[in-house]
């Protein structure tokens, strides 16, 4: 016996629903509870997908579904299932007007009798190409309000990312973590499987102003533009003699989650091979940029703030750098250097 008494476990568990309701109550008459109900539907999909990800090998959900999505990527069985789960739950919530999924070529316009005032854009299972290897995967989502009550059209989702009212992701791995912002900072919740509830475990996430980790797919570095390669050289061979550590998982949710907690920079740039970049603007870059800024970081294409872009189509792609303020600003110095003006 050490003689030191351990503190008893907390009995005041703050669930995601309780937390969001508290935020809405603080808004007073402006709060209708609709957003809370919509987030409840997203919670349900996250719990369902988490269960299936964990049991995928046991219930024959690994491998290909035999189809390709609109991006030309082979769909995994879990991609298709996760998409169906999410679409059905969001439609049934009665709070949505338009849905956009990575897995579907066209936007879903909700029938008028079940229509609400929110639009949800989402990647139902980001990183699924790694699922058979047990790598963390996740669901990414962003939420807009319709431009006019009762409307439901593509214009409602082709808005600047800065117009989103909420964004988040759920990461499925050793635990299921839901990271969410409703425009009042970023909070993280962990699924307690025994209770079936997401519990607040990471309140008020703030990205450190500088980190020691960079996360780029350097396998593509021969195609990178000069500002990117020059920046990477500067952190691998710094004058201080203390180079950054390379950490790249290849699942955006996992790489960004680590960046939020530990700091540093995540980058998936456009290059000579992928002229527009590879990340999808609407349901990958926008939600992650929204969360990054809410957590005190910076998100840019290298040439402009990501959240200022006005999308032209629902599956548009973009260059993306995000993370610690000082690290991303260091990268931008290379993009703003006249020496590289014609090389990006």
KAPEJO-V34342 format. One record per residue. N is the residue number from 0. OMEGA is omega in degrees with one decimal (999 if undefined). D_FIRST is the distance of its C-alpha to the first C-alpha in Angstrom with 2 decimals. Layout:
# KAPEJO-V34342
N | OMEGA | D_FIRST
N | OMEGA | D_FIRST
This chain:
# KAPEJO-V34342
0 | -179.3 | 0.00
1 | -177.2 | 3.78
2 | 179.4 | 5.53
3 | -179.9 | 7.88
4 | 176.8 | 9.53
5 | 177.9 | 11.44
6 | 178.4 | 15.13
7 | 178.6 | 16.75
8 | -179.5 | 19.37
9 | 176.0 | 22.78
10 | 179.2 | 25.23
11 | -177.2 | 28.16
12 | 178.8 | 29.21
13 | 178.8 | 32.36
14 | 179.0 | 34.56
15 | -178.9 | 37.40
16 | 178.9 | 40.00
17 | -177.4 | 38.49
18 | -179.6 | 38.29
19 | 176.8 | 41.88
20 | 177.9 | 43.19
21 | 177.5 | 41.69
22 | -178.6 | 43.52
23 | 178.1 | 46.70
24 | 179.4 | 46.52
25 | 176.8 | 46.35
26 | 177.0 | 49.65
27 | -173.0 | 51.29
28 | -179.4 | 54.65
29 | -176.8 | 54.57
30 | 178.2 | 51.91
31 | -176.8 | 53.20
32 | -178.2 | 50.10
33 | -179.2 | 51.99
34 | 177.6 | 49.78
35 | 179.2 | 46.66
36 | 177.9 | 48.37
37 | 178.8 | 49.33
38 | 175.1 | 45.79
39 | 177.4 | 44.65
40 | 178.9 | 47.10
41 | 175.4 | 45.70
42 | -178.5 | 42.16
43 | 178.9 | 43.45
44 | -179.2 | 45.10
45 | 179.1 | 41.95
46 | -178.7 | 39.92
47 | -179.6 | 42.77
48 | 178.9 | 43.21
49 | 179.6 | 39.46
50 | -177.9 | 39.53
51 | 176.8 | 42.63
52 | -178.7 | 41.43
53 | -174.5 | 38.35
54 | -171.4 | 40.59
55 | -178.0 | 43.62
56 | -176.4 | 43.62
57 | -175.2 | 43.16
58 | 172.5 | 45.95
59 | 177.3 | 48.44
60 | 175.2 | 48.21
61 | 178.0 | 48.09
62 | -174.3 | 51.32
63 | 177.8 | 54.45
64 | 179.1 | 56.18
65 | -179.6 | 59.57
66 | 171.1 | 60.42
67 | 176.3 | 60.34
68 | -175.9 | 59.46
69 | 179.4 | 61.71
70 | -176.2 | 60.19
71 | -179.0 | 61.44
72 | 176.5 | 57.93
73 | 179.7 | 57.18
74 | 171.7 | 55.29
75 | 177.6 | 52.26
76 | -179.4 | 51.94
77 | 174.7 | 48.91
78 | -176.3 | 51.03
79 | -179.7 | 53.56
80 | -178.7 | 51.09
81 | 178.3 | 49.06
82 | 179.1 | 52.33
83 | 179.5 | 53.53
84 | -174.8 | 50.28
85 | 180.0 | 50.40
86 | -178.5 | 54.11
87 | -178.9 | 54.02
88 | -179.0 | 51.08
89 | 177.2 | 52.63
90 | -177.9 | 56.06
91 | -179.4 | 54.71
92 | -178.6 | 52.94
93 | -175.9 | 56.39
94 | -174.1 | 55.36
95 | 175.4 | 56.82
96 | -178.3 | 60.31
97 | 175.6 | 60.05
98 | 174.7 | 57.61
99 | 179.8 | 57.63
100 | 174.5 | 55.74
101 | -172.5 | 55.66
102 | -175.5 | 56.63
103 | -176.6 | 59.82
104 | -175.3 | 63.01
105 | 174.4 | 63.98
106 | 176.3 | 62.25
107 | 175.7 | 61.77
108 | -176.8 | 63.63
109 | 179.8 | 62.25
110 | -169.3 | 64.95
111 | -175.2 | 66.01
112 | 179.8 | 64.88
113 | -170.5 | 61.23
114 | 174.4 | 61.33
115 | -174.3 | 58.95
116 | -178.1 | 58.87
117 | 173.6 | 56.34
118 | -179.7 | 56.77
119 | 175.3 | 53.94
120 | -172.5 | 54.14
121 | 167.3 | 51.61
122 | -170.9 | 50.70
123 | -179.9 | 49.16
124 | 178.4 | 47.37
125 | 178.0 | 47.37
126 | -172.5 | 46.59
127 | 177.0 | 47.48
128 | 179.1 | 49.17
129 | -169.0 | 45.67
130 | -176.7 | 44.44
131 | 179.4 | 45.08
132 | 177.6 | 42.81
133 | 179.9 | 39.83
134 | 178.6 | 40.11
135 | 176.5 | 39.10
136 | -177.5 | 42.07
137 | 174.6 | 42.71
138 | 178.7 | 45.04
139 | -179.7 | 46.68
140 | 173.1 | 48.61
141 | -175.9 | 50.62
142 | 175.0 | 52.18
143 | 165.6 | 55.50
144 | 176.6 | 57.53
145 | -177.9 | 61.08
146 | 178.7 | 63.75
147 | -179.9 | 65.64
148 | 178.6 | 64.62
149 | -178.8 | 65.79
150 | 176.2 | 66.33
151 | -177.9 | 64.98
152 | 179.2 | 66.23
153 | 179.9 | 65.24
154 | -178.6 | 65.75
155 | 178.5 | 62.71
156 | 178.3 | 60.42
157 | 178.3 | 62.44
158 | 174.1 | 61.10
159 | 177.6 | 59.38
160 | 180.0 | 55.63
161 | -179.9 | 55.27
162 | 179.4 | 56.63
163 | 177.5 | 53.61
164 | 178.2 | 51.74
165 | 176.6 | 48.55
166 | 178.7 | 47.19
167 | 173.6 | 44.14
168 | 171.2 | 42.81
169 | 179.3 | 40.39
170 | -178.6 | 38.71
171 | 179.9 | 37.88
172 | 177.2 | 35.37
173 | 170.7 | 31.72
174 | 175.2 | 31.74
175 | -177.4 | 34.74
176 | 177.5 | 35.01
177 | -179.7 | 37.83
178 | -169.3 | 38.87
179 | 168.7 | 41.40
180 | 171.8 | 43.58
181 | 178.6 | 46.06
182 | 179.6 | 47.36
183 | -176.5 | 44.69
184 | -176.3 | 42.22
185 | 177.8 | 40.14
186 | -179.3 | 37.10
187 | -177.2 | 35.07
188 | 179.1 | 33.84
189 | -178.4 | 31.85
190 | 170.7 | 32.84
191 | -174.3 | 30.27
192 | -179.0 | 31.87
193 | 180.0 | 30.29
194 | -175.4 | 31.79
195 | -177.4 | 34.84
196 | 170.1 | 34.60
197 | -176.1 | 34.46
198 | 178.4 | 31.69
199 | -179.7 | 31.96
200 | -179.0 | 29.47
201 | -179.6 | 31.58
202 | 172.8 | 33.38
203 | 178.9 | 36.27
204 | 175.6 | 36.30
205 | 177.4 | 38.00
206 | 176.7 | 39.20
207 | -176.9 | 38.46
208 | 174.7 | 41.85
209 | 177.8 | 41.70
210 | -179.9 | 39.84
211 | -175.1 | 39.85
212 | 170.4 | 40.71
213 | -174.5 | 44.11
214 | 178.9 | 44.77
215 | 172.4 | 48.36
216 | -175.9 | 49.99
217 | 171.6 | 51.48
218 | 178.5 | 53.20
219 | -170.6 | 55.81
220 | 177.7 | 56.09
221 | 178.3 | 59.63
222 | -177.0 | 60.68
223 | 173.5 | 58.82
224 | -172.8 | 61.00
225 | 180.0 | 61.08
226 | -178.8 | 58.97
227 | -179.6 | 56.02
228 | 178.0 | 56.34
229 | 177.6 | 56.82
230 | -179.5 | 53.66
231 | 177.1 | 51.64
232 | -176.5 | 53.07
233 | -179.4 | 52.03
234 | 175.2 | 48.32
235 | 179.5 | 48.33
236 | -175.7 | 50.22
237 | 178.0 | 49.35
238 | -178.9 | 50.59
239 | -177.1 | 47.01
240 | 179.9 | 46.21
241 | -177.3 | 43.22
242 | 175.2 | 44.34
243 | 175.4 | 42.86
244 | 176.6 | 40.99
245 | 176.7 | 42.85
246 | 179.6 | 41.10
247 | -177.6 | 43.43
248 | -177.8 | 42.44
249 | 172.3 | 45.80
250 | -172.0 | 44.49
251 | -178.4 | 45.28
252 | -178.5 | 42.53
253 | -179.1 | 39.83
254 | 179.7 | 41.39
255 | 179.3 | 41.90
256 | 177.9 | 38.42
257 | 179.7 | 36.93
258 | 178.4 | 39.50
259 | -174.3 | 38.53
260 | -173.3 | 34.86
261 | -176.9 | 35.28
262 | -177.3 | 38.84
263 | -175.7 | 41.79
264 | 173.3 | 44.94
265 | 179.4 | 45.99
266 | 170.9 | 49.62
267 | -171.4 | 52.04
268 | 164.2 | 55.42
269 | -178.8 | 58.93
270 | -175.9 | 60.66
271 | 179.9 | 63.94
272 | 179.4 | 63.22
273 | -169.4 | 61.71
274 | -178.6 | 63.91
275 | -172.9 | 62.14
276 | -177.6 | 58.58
277 | -178.6 | 56.72
278 | 178.6 | 54.28
279 | -173.9 | 55.75
280 | -167.9 | 56.28
281 | -170.7 | 56.05
282 | 171.3 | 52.92
283 | -175.4 | 50.96
284 | -178.7 | 51.88
285 | -179.0 | 52.47
286 | -179.4 | 49.19
287 | 177.3 | 47.14
288 | 178.0 | 49.24
289 | 178.8 | 48.75
290 | -178.9 | 44.95
291 | -179.0 | 45.10
292 | 178.2 | 47.15
293 | 179.8 | 45.06
294 | 174.3 | 42.00
295 | 179.7 | 43.90
296 | -178.5 | 45.20
297 | 178.0 | 48.73
298 | -173.8 | 50.51
299 | 171.2 | 53.93
300 | -170.8 | 56.44
301 | -178.1 | 57.13
302 | 177.7 | 60.25
303 | 175.6 | 59.24
304 | -177.3 | 56.41
305 | -174.4 | 55.55
306 | 177.5 | 55.45
307 | -177.9 | 59.04
308 | 172.5 | 60.54
309 | -177.0 | 62.81
310 | 176.6 | 62.57
311 | 175.8 | 65.86
312 | -169.1 | 64.61
313 | -179.3 | 61.52
314 | 179.1 | 60.61
315 | 178.8 | 61.30
316 | 179.0 | 59.24
317 | 170.4 | 58.18
318 | -175.5 | 56.60
319 | 169.4 | 53.05
320 | 178.9 | 50.80
321 | 177.2 | 47.82
322 | -176.3 | 44.59
323 | -176.1 | 43.64
324 | -176.0 | 46.44
325 | -179.3 | 46.91
326 | -179.8 | 46.86
327 | 177.4 | 49.40
328 | 174.4 | 51.57
329 | 177.2 | 51.61
330 | -176.5 | 52.96
331 | 177.1 | 55.57
332 | 178.3 | 56.92
333 | 176.8 | 58.13
334 | -178.0 | 59.73
335 | -179.8 | 61.43
336 | -179.3 | 62.61
337 | -179.6 | 66.43
338 | -176.3 | 66.09
339 | -171.6 | 64.53
340 | -176.6 | 66.56
341 | -174.0 | 68.60
342 | 179.8 | 65.89
343 | 999 | 63.67
